[in-house]
Amino acid sequence: MKFIKILFFIFVLMIGAFAQRTDDVLATATGMTFRLRDLSPETQKDVADLPVKIPKARLSLLEQLVSRRVFDAEAKARGITMGKLLADEKAKVKDPSDAEIQKVFDANADKLAELSPENARKQVISFLRNGPEQKLLGDLYTQLKIKYKVTSGKDVNVGTLAPTDTVATVDGKPITGKEFEDWVRVPLYEARADMADVILDELDELIYNTLVTNDAKSQGLDSSALIAREVSNKMKDFTDEERMTLEMAFRNSLSAKYKVNILYSEPEAPLENISVDDDPASGPSTAPVTVIMFSDFQCSACAATHPALKKAIEQFPGKVRFVVRDFPLESIHENAFAAARAANAANAQGKFFEYTEILYKNQGALDAASLKRYATQVGLNAAQFDIDFNAEKAAAEIRKDVADGEAYGINSTPTIFVNGRRVRRLSVDGFVQAIQKSMPK
């Protein structure tokens, strides 16, 4: 979940890397050339609009950085974490009435039908609370900007922004040009990568459809007949997985036959200096690849990603060091911080990974009694678990991880780094590719 939602979809790209013309060649195949102008008008427009969207996005990202500094200052003044500050503010919003909930149910019955009644209700309540919550946070931000004397500095969209330039001031402390550029580096990359995904996906379909048409014509067939022969007629189990496998094989054969060469490439993730701190780890400390996962044990996406990451790491025995750092999203997950404390207490007795496996599988029951029960299940000393759980050392360790994560620009979980580069494709294949790319040549 994003810390503060940017009000428009950011196609924020560096002009030098994405200032493409419509006649730029994206790919070639035998007797064929594929250009930007061959893609959809929507994609062409997105690329053409970049010079206008970039400065707007930079201003929005500056506001996001200022808001973090403001909320962090207020959280420190109250002696709590920033996540707790936001959670406390959101807690002031009353839950919607049954009539309001039912109205949303009725209007979205088809979309909610696949969810259990309990999960559907939770989603509806979350949806209805979001607007009032964001308004409260916005109002608090407005007040805190006055309290902490936020002032503007040099325009971040000037031609030359020096590292020492002050772009804003919060509580008498300047935000420098270097701090700002470091802050926007990751969002800029992610937006560039998002745009690259759109272009590459569309390009892939364009090439496939063109090759199918040409190959069918060369054989005196229409496209549907060729696809039926190479895909549909070969199916035995008639599963989606089987169809995907056959279609991928057909795509690969066409690509090889027509010597497809993709000239356009996605941007590489920036290299970041991500500390492993002294957090729980598995795998040899001398491994050539280090995987760091910032996780929230109440986050459903973390629970879904964890087994995929494990499966990928298992393919490189002795080659990967896996480190887990805490990033509980207190503003949306009321039990996340307690779960992180419990995991740290389990780590003190050498059972971190065994314990967190249970946490991921029981995210609906992370109350205090359940956390103690899980400790018993993995064979922990109950008395020592209680001592370590309540120790200020555990809370301080979690706050240190959160502070580090925020400094790295993390605003959602899971966020995973492989040798200092963020992984965008959170799948087994995505992790395997990232690990392979990081292996010494």
C-alpha positions in Angstrom: 0.0 0.0 0.0 1.4 3.4 -1.0 2.3 5.8 1.8 0.6 8.7 0.1 -1.2 8.2 -3.2 0.1 10.2 -6.1 -3.0 11.7 -7.7 -2.3 10.6 -11.2 -0.6 7.6 -12.8 3.0 8.5 -13.1 4.6 7.7 -16.4 7.7 9.4 -15.0 10.6 8.7 -17.2 14.0 10.2 -17.9 13.7 12.1 -21.1 17.1 10.8 -22.3 16.1 7.2 -21.9 12.5 7.5 -23.2 12.5 10.4 -25.7 11.5 8.1 -28.5 10.2 9.1 -32.0 7.4 7.2 -33.7 9.8 5.9 -36.3 12.2 4.4 -33.8 12.7 0.7 -34.5 11.7 -1.6 -31.5 12.2 -5.0 -33.1 13.0 -6.7 -36.4 12.2 -10.1 -38.0 12.9 -11.6 -41.4 11.6 -9.0 -43.8 9.8 -7.0 -41.1 10.4 -4.0 -38.9 8.4 -3.0 -35.9 8.4 0.6 -34.9 6.8 2.7 -32.1 4.3 4.0 -34.6 3.0 0.5 -35.0 1.8 0.3 -31.4 -1.5 1.5 -30.2 -2.4 5.3 -30.3 -2.7 5.2 -26.5 0.8 4.0 -26.0 2.2 6.5 -28.5 0.4 9.3 -26.8 1.8 8.2 -23.4 5.3 8.4 -24.8 4.6 11.8 -26.5 3.2 13.2 -23.3 6.2 12.5 -21.1 7.8 15.9 -21.3 4.6 17.4 -19.8 4.2 14.7 -17.1 7.8 14.6 -15.9 7.8 18.0 -14.1 4.4 17.4 -12.6 5.5 14.1 -11.3 8.7 15.5 -9.8 6.6 18.1 -7.9 4.3 15.4 -6.6 7.3 13.3 -5.4 8.7 16.4 -3.6 5.4 16.8 -1.8 5.5 13.1 -0.9 9.0 13.5 0.5 8.0 16.6 2.5 5.0 14.8 3.9 7.2 12.0 5.1 9.5 14.5 6.9 6.5 16.2 8.5 4.8 13.1 9.7 8.1 11.6 10.9 8.7 14.8 12.9 5.3 14.6 14.5 5.7 10.9 15.3 9.0 11.5 17.1 7.4 14.3 19.0 4.7 11.9 20.2 7.2 9.1 20.9 5.6 6.7 18.4 6.4 5.4 14.9 5.1 7.2 11.8 3.0 4.1 11.0 1.4 4.3 14.5 0.7 8.0 14.0 -1.1 7.3 10.7 -3.0 4.4 12.2 -4.2 6.5 15.2 -5.4 9.2 12.9 -7.3 6.7 10.7 -8.9 5.2 13.8 -10.8 8.4 14.3 -13.0 7.5 11.3 -16.2 5.7 12.2 -17.1 2.5 10.3 -19.8 2.9 7.7 -23.4 1.9 8.6 -24.9 -1.4 7.5 -27.0 0.5 5.0 -23.9 2.1 3.4 -22.2 -1.3 3.3 -25.2 -3.0 1.7 -25.4 -0.3 -0.9 -21.9 -1.0 -2.1 -22.6 -4.8 -1.9 -25.6 -4.4 -4.2 -23.7 -2.3 -6.7 -20.7 -4.6 -6.9 -22.3 -8.0 -6.3 -20.6 -9.7 -9.3 -17.1 -8.5 -8.3 -17.6 -9.6 -4.7 -19.2 -12.9 -5.4 -15.8 -14.8 -5.4 -14.9 -13.6 -1.9 -16.0 -15.1 1.3 -18.7 -12.9 3.1 -16.2 -11.9 5.7 -13.5 -10.8 3.3 -16.1 -9.1 1.0 -17.3 -7.1 4.0 -13.8 -6.1 5.0 -13.1 -4.9 1.5 -16.2 -2.9 1.3 -15.6 -1.3 4.7 -12.0 -0.5 3.7 -13.3 1.1 0.5 -15.8 3.2 2.3 -13.3 4.3 5.0 -10.6 5.3 2.5 -12.0 8.6 1.5 -12.6 9.9 5.1 -9.2 8.5 6.2 -7.4 10.3 3.4 -9.2 13.5 4.2 -8.2 13.3 7.9 -4.6 12.7 6.9 -4.7 15.5 4.5 -6.1 17.9 7.1 -3.4 16.7 9.6 -0.7 17.3 7.0 -2.0 20.8 6.4 -1.8 21.6 10.1 1.6 20.0 10.5 3.1 21.9 7.6 2.3 25.1 9.6 3.6 23.6 12.9 6.9 22.5 11.3 7.3 25.6 9.2 7.5 24.0 5.8 8.9 26.4 3.2 9.6 26.0 -0.5 13.1 26.2 -1.9 14.6 25.9 -5.4 12.3 24.6 -8.2 13.1 20.9 -8.7 12.4 21.3 -12.4 15.1 23.9 -13.1 17.6 23.0 -15.7 20.4 22.4 -13.2 19.7 21.4 -9.6 22.9 21.3 -7.5 23.3 18.6 -4.8 23.6 21.4 -2.2 20.6 23.4 -3.3 17.7 23.5 -0.8 14.4 22.4 -2.4 12.3 22.6 0.8 12.7 23.1 4.5 10.9 21.2 7.2 11.3 22.2 10.9 14.3 24.3 10.0 16.1 21.4 8.3 16.7 21.6 4.5 15.9 19.0 2.0 18.8 19.2 -0.5 18.9 18.6 -4.2 20.9 15.4 -3.6 18.3 14.1 -1.1 15.5 14.8 -3.5 17.3 13.2 -6.4 18.1 10.1 -4.3 14.4 10.0 -3.2 13.0 10.2 -6.7 15.5 7.8 -8.3 13.5 4.6 -7.4 10.0 6.0 -8.4 11.5 7.2 -11.6 12.9 3.8 -12.4 9.7 2.0 -11.4 7.7 4.3 -13.7 10.2 3.8 -16.5 9.9 0.0 -16.0 6.1 0.2 -15.9 6.2 1.9 -19.3 8.6 -0.6 -20.6 6.3 -3.4 -19.6 3.4 -1.8 -21.5 5.6 -1.3 -24.6 7.1 -4.8 -24.5 3.8 -6.6 -23.8 2.2 -4.7 -26.7 5.2 -5.3 -29.0 5.1 -9.0 -28.2 1.5 -9.3 -29.2 2.1 -7.3 -32.3 5.0 -9.5 -33.4 3.1 -12.7 -32.6 0.0 -11.7 -34.5 2.0 -10.5 -37.5 4.0 -13.7 -37.7 0.9 -15.8 -37.4 -0.7 -13.9 -40.2 2.4 -14.1 -42.5 3.1 -17.8 -41.7 -0.5 -18.8 -42.2 -0.6 -17.0 -45.6 2.6 -18.7 -46.7 1.0 -22.1 -46.1 -2.4 -21.2 -47.7 -4.2 -21.1 -44.4 -6.0 -18.5 -42.4 -4.6 -17.5 -38.9 -7.3 -19.4 -36.9 -6.6 -22.6 -38.8 -2.8 -22.3 -38.1 -3.4 -21.6 -34.4 -5.8 -24.6 -34.2 -3.2 -26.9 -35.8 -0.4 -25.8 -33.5 -2.2 -25.2 -30.3 -5.9 -26.3 -30.0 -5.6 -29.6 -31.8 -2.6 -30.7 -29.7 -4.4 -30.3 -26.4 -5.1 -33.4 -24.4 -6.0 -32.2 -20.9 -7.7 -29.0 -22.0 -6.3 -27.0 -19.1 -5.3 -23.3 -19.1 -1.7 -24.4 -18.2 -1.6 -26.8 -21.2 -2.8 -24.1 -23.6 -0.3 -21.6 -22.3 2.5 -24.2 -22.7 1.5 -25.0 -26.3 1.1 -21.4 -27.2 4.4 -20.5 -25.8 6.1 -23.3 -27.8 4.4 -22.0 -30.9 5.5 -18.4 -30.2 9.1 -19.5 -29.7 9.1 -21.6 -32.9 7.8 -18.6 -34.9 10.4 -16.3 -33.3 13.2 -18.7 -34.2 11.9 -19.2 -37.8 11.6 -15.5 -38.5 14.7 -14.5 -36.5 13.0 -12.0 -34.2 15.4 -9.5 -32.6 14.0 -7.3 -29.9 16.0 -4.0 -29.9 14.0 -2.3 -27.2 14.9 -3.2 -23.6 13.6 -2.4 -20.2 15.7 -0.2 -17.8 17.9 -1.8 -15.2 17.0 -1.3 -11.6 19.3 1.2 -9.9 21.9 -0.3 -7.6 21.2 0.5 -3.9 23.3 0.1 -0.8 20.9 -2.0 1.3 22.1 -3.0 4.7 21.4 -6.5 6.0 21.8 -5.0 9.5 21.8 -7.9 12.1 18.5 -9.4 10.9 17.6 -13.1 10.7 19.3 -14.8 7.8 19.7 -18.2 6.2 22.3 -19.4 3.8 26.1 -19.0 4.0 27.4 -15.5 4.8 29.9 -15.9 2.0 27.2 -16.5 -0.7 27.7 -14.5 -3.9 24.0 -13.4 -3.9 22.2 -11.7 -1.0 18.4 -11.5 -1.1 16.8 -9.1 1.4 13.0 -9.1 1.9 11.3 -6.3 3.8 8.2 -8.0 5.1 5.0 -7.4 7.0 3.7 -10.7 8.6 0.1 -9.5 8.3 0.5 -8.6 4.6 -1.3 -11.1 2.3 1.0 -10.3 -0.6 4.0 -11.2 1.6 2.4 -14.5 2.5 1.8 -15.2 -1.2 5.4 -14.2 -2.3 7.3 -16.0 0.5 6.9 -19.5 -0.9 7.7 -18.4 -4.4 10.9 -16.8 -3.2 11.8 -19.9 -1.2 11.3 -22.0 -4.3 13.5 -19.8 -6.3 16.3 -19.8 -3.7 16.2 -23.6 -3.4 17.4 -23.8 -7.1 20.7 -22.2 -6.0 22.0 -24.3 -3.1 24.8 -22.7 -1.1 24.7 -19.6 -3.5 22.2 -17.4 -1.8 22.0 -15.6 1.6 18.4 -14.8 2.5 17.8 -11.9 5.0 14.4 -10.8 6.4 13.9 -7.3 7.6 10.8 -5.9 9.3 8.5 -3.4 7.7 5.1 -3.6 9.5 2.5 -1.4 7.9 0.9 -0.2 11.2 -1.4 2.2 9.4 -3.3 -0.7 7.8 -2.4 -3.8 9.8 -3.2 -3.6 13.5 -1.3 -6.7 14.4 1.7 -6.4 12.2 4.0 -4.8 14.8 3.1 -7.3 17.4 3.8 -10.1 14.9 7.2 -8.7 14.1 8.0 -8.5 17.9 6.9 -12.2 18.2 9.1 -13.1 15.2 12.1 -11.3 16.9 11.4 -13.2 20.1 11.4 -16.5 18.2 14.7 -15.5 16.5 16.2 -15.0 20.0 15.7 -18.8 20.5 16.9 -19.7 17.0 13.4 -20.4 15.5 12.7 -17.4 13.4 12.0 -19.1 10.1 9.9 -21.9 11.6 7.9 -19.3 13.5 7.3 -17.0 10.5 6.1 -19.9 8.4 3.2 -20.2 10.9 2.6 -16.4 10.9 2.2 -16.3 7.1 -0.2 -19.2 7.2 -2.3 -17.7 10.0 -2.6 -14.0 9.1 -6.2 -13.9 10.3 -5.1 -14.8 13.9 -2.2 -12.7 15.0 -3.6 -11.6 18.4 -1.5 -11.9 21.5 -2.9 -15.3 22.5 -2.3 -16.8 19.1 1.2 -15.5 18.9 2.0 -17.3 22.2 0.3 -20.4 21.0 2.5 -20.5 17.9 5.6 -20.1 20.1 4.6 -23.3 21.8 3.9 -25.1 18.5 7.6 -24.5 17.4 9.0 -25.6 20.7 10.0 -22.2 22.2 10.4 -21.7 25.9 7.2 -19.8 26.7 8.6 -17.7 29.6 11.6 -16.6 27.6 9.4 -15.8 24.6 7.3 -13.5 26.8 10.5 -11.7 28.1 11.9 -11.3 24.6 8.5 -10.3 23.1 8.1 -7.4 25.6 11.7 -6.3 25.6 12.3 -2.8 24.3 15.2 -4.2 22.3 12.8 -6.1 20.0 10.7 -2.9 19.4 13.8 -0.9 18.7 15.1 -3.4 16.2 11.8 -3.2 14.3 11.8 0.6 14.4 15.3 0.5 13.0 14.3 -1.7 10.1 11.3 0.6 9.4 13.5 3.7 9.4 16.0 2.1 7.1 13.2 0.9 4.8 11.7 4.4 4.7 15.2 5.8 3.9 15.3 3.4 0.9 12.0 4.8 -0.3 10.0 1.6 0.6 6.3 2.2 0.9 4.8 -1.2 0.4 5.4 -4.8 1.1 6.9 -7.1 0.1 9.9 -5.2 -1.2 12.7 -7.5 -2.2 16.3 -6.7 -3.2 18.8 -9.1 -4.9 22.3 -7.8 -4.5 21.0 -4.3 -4.0 18.6 -4.2 -7.0 14.8 -4.2 -6.5 12.9 -7.1 -8.0 9.7 -6.1 -9.7 8.4 -9.5 -10.9 7.5 -11.2 -7.7 7.2 -14.8 -9.1 9.4 -17.8 -9.1 10.7 -17.0 -12.6 11.2 -13.4 -11.7 13.3 -14.3 -8.7 15.3 -16.9 -10.5 16.1 -14.4 -13.3 17.2 -11.8 -10.7 19.4 -14.3 -8.9 20.9 -15.6 -12.1 21.7 -12.1 -13.3 23.4 -11.4 -10.0 25.7 -14.4 -10.1 29.4 -13.7 -10.7 30.3 -14.3 -14.3 
